[in-house]
Amino acid sequence: MGCANVKDEGVKDLAHKLKYLEDIDIGGTLVTGETLRDLVTLCLNLKRVNISGCKKLNASDDNILKANKINFEGGEDVFRFYLVPE
């Protein structure tokens, strides 16, 4: 959590290599909704994702996880970081 240098490419690479991944904390990173879609598609055992503080996610990106019945941490905390300049 909090690794601002982690972006879509890095998480997608992990998802391709760790197909049995169940839990991932990507909070505070620069991932986008595209990465969440890849995670739920590639990691079929995924049960929990922390997306707290992800500056590049928008208000509807958590629906990707909800639709796939994946528990996630984030909520409004995810989106309050839009108020802080990068």
C-alpha positions as CSV (number, residue, x, y, z in Angstrom):
1,M,0.0,0.0,0.0
2,G,1.1,3.5,-0.8
3,C,3.6,2.7,-3.5
4,A,2.9,5.7,-5.8
5,N,5.2,4.2,-8.5
6,V,3.0,1.2,-8.9
7,K,0.9,1.6,-12.0
8,D,-1.3,-0.4,-14.3
9,E,1.5,-2.3,-16.1
10,G,3.0,-3.6,-12.9
11,V,-0.3,-4.9,-11.4
12,K,-1.3,-6.4,-14.8
13,D,2.0,-8.2,-15.0
14,L,1.4,-9.7,-11.5
15,A,-2.1,-10.7,-12.4
16,H,-0.9,-12.6,-15.4
17,K,1.7,-14.4,-13.3
18,L,-0.4,-15.0,-10.1
19,K,-3.6,-16.5,-11.5
20,Y,-4.5,-17.9,-8.0
21,L,-4.1,-14.6,-6.2
22,E,-6.8,-14.2,-3.5
23,D,-5.9,-10.9,-1.8
24,I,-4.1,-7.8,-3.1
25,D,-3.5,-4.4,-1.5
26,I,-3.1,-1.8,-4.2
27,G,-4.1,1.1,-2.0
28,G,-2.4,4.4,-2.7
29,T,-1.1,3.3,-6.1
30,L,-1.8,4.9,-9.5
31,V,-3.9,2.0,-10.9
32,T,-7.0,2.7,-13.0
33,G,-10.3,0.9,-13.5
34,E,-8.7,-1.0,-16.4
35,T,-6.4,-2.8,-13.9
36,L,-9.4,-3.7,-11.8
37,R,-11.1,-5.3,-14.8
38,D,-7.9,-7.2,-15.6
39,L,-7.6,-8.4,-12.0
40,V,-11.1,-9.8,-11.9
41,T,-10.7,-11.4,-15.3
42,L,-7.3,-13.0,-14.7
43,C,-7.4,-13.8,-11.0
44,L,-10.4,-16.0,-10.7
45,N,-9.8,-16.8,-7.0
46,L,-9.6,-13.1,-6.1
47,K,-11.6,-12.4,-2.8
48,R,-10.3,-9.1,-1.5
49,V,-8.8,-5.9,-2.9
50,N,-7.7,-2.8,-1.0
51,I,-8.2,0.3,-3.3
52,S,-8.0,3.0,-0.6
53,G,-6.3,6.1,-1.8
54,C,-6.0,5.2,-5.5
55,K,-5.9,8.6,-7.1
56,K,-6.7,7.4,-10.6
57,L,-9.9,5.5,-9.8
58,N,-13.2,7.2,-10.3
59,A,-16.4,7.0,-8.3
60,S,-17.8,4.1,-10.4
61,D,-14.7,1.9,-10.6
62,D,-15.5,0.1,-7.4
63,N,-18.6,-1.3,-9.2
64,I,-16.1,-3.6,-11.1
65,L,-15.3,-5.3,-7.8
66,K,-18.9,-5.3,-6.6
67,A,-20.2,-6.9,-9.8
68,N,-17.7,-9.7,-9.3
69,K,-18.6,-10.1,-5.6
70,I,-15.1,-9.2,-4.5
71,N,-14.7,-7.7,-1.1
72,F,-12.9,-4.4,-1.2
73,E,-11.7,-1.6,1.1
74,G,-11.9,1.9,-0.2
75,G,-15.2,3.5,-0.2
76,E,-15.2,7.3,0.0
77,D,-11.6,7.2,1.2
78,V,-10.6,6.3,-2.3
79,F,-12.0,9.5,-3.8
80,R,-11.0,12.1,-1.2
81,F,-7.5,12.1,-2.7
82,Y,-8.7,13.9,-5.7
83,L,-8.6,17.1,-3.6
84,V,-4.9,16.8,-3.0
85,P,-2.7,17.9,-5.9
86,E,-0.1,15.3,-7.2
